[in-house]
Amino acid sequence: MFRNFILGFWVGLPVSAAVGVYGLVMGIQAATQNITWLELMVKSFAVFAGASQIVVVEAWGSPIWLLLIATAAINLRYIMVGLTLRPILNKSPWPLRIIALWYAADENWALTLARRANNLSTGTGFLLGSGMAVLACWQLGGQIGFSIGANLPDPTSLIKAFGFDFAFPAIFLALALSFVKSSIDWLPMLVAACAAIGFSELIPEDTDFQNFYIVGGTLAGCIIAALSFADKLDKTIVEVN
């Protein structure tokens, strides 16, 4: 267990360095929203969900119900993540399962499944170790970004000037593309992208709902993915019968 934990931490460091980059962006944005460094640290330990944390920081001050809906919609994918991790975590004690799932991010989840495909001994220790690598870089990047943002007159311009605002979408897009196995897998992604762009154009700026395009795009993609899966499942049942 301990050996797998150390291995997971070591193997997870390269991809975790990329996580630190958009942790930097979140930290800079947090500094502009009157969030303290302690609040930022506690939030990263307690929530540990990069996409939703960035959205919440950007929409800080919006109604709490809106933040909750956005967070829930963005993190719906973790239901499927939990299902795919069942064979790995099934034999582990439940306290360890909860901790491993809590710190399961897109990056260490993908690493764990990829390694387990070639080595069935890859288990909870590897998942948790790689998750700790992601957490460490996420926290470090966030605090560095917070320190930079707190001492800059216009940190938002810095983010855009160096393209840091695209760091998270770029990494997340690369992870999403790694799961495209057939032409039908493109459909939910295209629908989600089109819906998000449509909502962003329709929703007025400078309102509490300006970030709601993320929720709309996510839900549209999830619906199409569910319908596509149901259609493939029906065809499989017909072929079997």
PEGI-V390491 format. One record per residue. N is the residue number from 1. RES is the residue in one letter. PSI is psi in whole degrees, 0 to 359 (NA if undefined). D_CENTER is the distance of its C-alpha to the mean C-alpha in Angstrom with 2 decimals. Layout:
N,RES,PSI,D_CENTER ; N,RES,PSI,D_CENTER
This chain:
1,M,308,25.86 ; 2,F,321,26.08 ; 3,R,317,26.64 ; 4,N,325,23.53 ; 5,F,311,21.55 ; 6,I,319,23.01 ; 7,L,315,22.48 ; 8,G,318,18.78 ; 9,F,315,18.48 ; 10,W,312,20.59 ; 11,V,328,19.01 ; 12,G,348,15.48 ; 13,L,316,16.77 ; 14,P,311,16.90 ; 15,V,331,13.28 ; 16,S,332,12.49 ; 17,A,323,14.84 ; 18,A,324,12.71 ; 19,V,322,9.85 ; 20,G,332,12.87 ; 21,V,312,13.65 ; 22,Y,349,10.97 ; 23,G,324,11.56 ; 24,L,316,15.04 ; 25,V,316,14.33 ; 26,M,319,12.92 ; 27,G,317,16.04 ; 28,I,317,18.37 ; 29,Q,323,17.26 ; 30,A,324,17.66 ; 31,A,335,21.13 ; 32,T,352,22.13 ; 33,Q,17,21.28 ; 34,N,32,23.61 ; 35,I,133,20.99 ; 36,T,161,22.57 ; 37,W,327,21.30 ; 38,L,318,21.72 ; 39,E,321,19.71 ; 40,L,317,16.85 ; 41,M,313,17.20 ; 42,V,319,17.59 ; 43,K,321,14.59 ; 44,S,326,12.35 ; 45,F,317,14.26 ; 46,A,327,14.38 ; 47,V,304,10.97 ; 48,F,59,8.64 ; 49,A,99,5.33 ; 50,G,310,4.82 ; 51,A,310,4.71 ; 52,S,327,7.20 ; 53,Q,318,8.93 ; 54,I,318,9.74 ; 55,V,317,10.95 ; 56,V,319,12.94 ; 57,V,317,14.42 ; 58,E,326,15.47 ; 59,A,19,16.98 ; 60,W,129,18.48 ; 61,G,348,21.84 ; 62,S,164,21.10 ; 63,P,141,22.25 ; 64,I,326,20.34 ; 65,W,327,20.34 ; 66,L,320,18.54 ; 67,L,322,15.73 ; 68,L,317,15.62 ; 69,I,316,15.64 ; 70,A,315,12.85 ; 71,T,315,10.59 ; 72,A,316,11.92 ; 73,A,317,11.61 ; 74,I,326,7.97 ; 75,N,10,7.39 ; 76,L,332,10.35 ; 77,R,338,8.86 ; 78,Y,346,9.00 ; 79,I,314,12.69 ; 80,M,324,13.01 ; 81,V,316,11.14 ; 82,G,321,13.73 ; 83,L,318,16.47 ; 84,T,337,16.01 ; 85,L,356,16.13 ; 86,R,314,19.31 ; 87,P,332,21.75 ; 88,I,319,20.35 ; 89,L,350,20.29 ; 90,N,324,23.28 ; 91,K,2,25.93 ; 92,S,152,24.34 ; 93,P,146,25.55 ; 94,W,325,23.59 ; 95,P,322,22.85 ; 96,L,323,21.30 ; 97,R,316,19.28 ; 98,I,316,17.87 ; 99,I,316,16.98 ; 100,A,319,15.43 ; 101,L,323,13.27 ; 102,W,321,12.39 ; 103,Y,29,11.15 ; 104,A,114,9.57 ; 105,A,173,6.21 ; 106,D,319,5.62 ; 107,E,308,8.25 ; 108,N,335,10.76 ; 109,W,313,10.62 ; 110,A,319,11.62 ; 111,L,317,14.10 ; 112,T,315,15.57 ; 113,L,321,16.25 ; 114,A,319,17.68 ; 115,R,323,19.89 ; 116,R,333,20.99 ; 117,A,334,22.18 ; 118,N,348,24.78 ; 119,N,102,25.30 ; 120,L,348,25.40 ; 121,S,349,25.87 ; 122,T,123,22.22 ; 123,G,214,21.06 ; 124,T,320,19.63 ; 125,G,317,20.76 ; 126,F,315,18.89 ; 127,L,314,15.56 ; 128,L,319,16.19 ; 129,G,314,17.57 ; 130,S,329,14.78 ; 131,G,323,12.40 ; 132,M,327,14.96 ; 133,A,317,14.95 ; 134,V,316,11.30 ; 135,L,316,12.17 ; 136,A,314,15.40 ; 137,C,325,14.24 ; 138,W,314,11.61 ; 139,Q,314,14.59 ; 140,L,313,17.08 ; 141,G,319,15.48 ; 142,G,317,15.04 ; 143,Q,323,18.65 ; 144,I,316,20.06 ; 145,G,321,18.58 ; 146,F,317,20.02 ; 147,S,320,23.36 ; 148,I,312,23.51 ; 149,G,327,22.68 ; 150,A,343,25.23 ; 151,N,15,27.95 ; 152,L,142,27.49 ; 153,P,327,29.41 ; 154,D,75,26.85 ; 155,P,330,23.42 ; 156,T,322,21.90 ; 157,S,325,24.36 ; 158,L,317,23.38 ; 159,I,313,19.73 ; 160,K,324,21.04 ; 161,A,321,23.91 ; 162,F,3,21.94 ; 163,G,17,19.18 ; 164,F,336,16.50 ; 165,D,344,15.16 ; 166,F,1,14.19 ; 167,A,310,12.51 ; 168,F,312,8.86 ; 169,P,323,9.91 ; 170,A,313,11.98 ; 171,I,317,9.71 ; 172,F,322,7.23 ; 173,L,320,10.69 ; 174,A,320,12.11 ; 175,L,318,9.81 ; 176,A,319,10.53 ; 177,L,334,14.14 ; 178,S,344,14.54 ; 179,F,1,14.55 ; 180,V,112,17.29 ; 181,K,338,20.42 ; 182,S,171,22.85 ; 183,S,328,23.81 ; 184,I,338,22.91 ; 185,D,342,19.21 ; 186,W,333,19.34 ; 187,L,308,20.53 ; 188,P,324,17.46 ; 189,M,318,15.61 ; 190,L,319,18.77 ; 191,V,316,19.31 ; 192,A,317,15.90 ; 193,A,314,16.56 ; 194,C,319,20.13 ; 195,A,318,19.46 ; 196,A,317,17.06 ; 197,I,318,19.77 ; 198,G,313,22.45 ; 199,F,321,21.07 ; 200,S,330,20.53 ; 201,E,329,24.19 ; 202,L,327,25.52 ; 203,I,127,24.03 ; 204,P,147,26.21 ; 205,E,163,24.92 ; 206,D,38,25.29 ; 207,T,168,24.74 ; 208,D,347,22.52 ; 209,F,10,21.09 ; 210,Q,334,20.26 ; 211,N,8,16.45 ; 212,F,347,17.07 ; 213,Y,333,16.82 ; 214,I,317,13.04 ; 215,V,314,13.99 ; 216,G,315,16.87 ; 217,G,319,15.20 ; 218,T,312,12.59 ; 219,L,320,15.59 ; 220,A,316,17.81 ; 221,G,319,15.71 ; 222,C,319,15.37 ; 223,I,314,19.13 ; 224,I,320,20.12 ; 225,A,318,18.13 ; 226,A,317,19.88 ; 227,L,320,23.18 ; 228,S,319,22.89 ; 229,F,319,22.23 ; 230,A,321,25.15 ; 231,D,317,27.34 ; 232,K,323,26.69 ; 233,L,318,27.35 ; 234,D,318,30.61 ; 235,K,324,31.74 ; 236,T,319,31.15 ; 237,I,318,33.18 ; 238,V,317,35.94 ; 239,E,321,36.14 ; 240,V,319,36.39 ; 241,N,NA,39.10
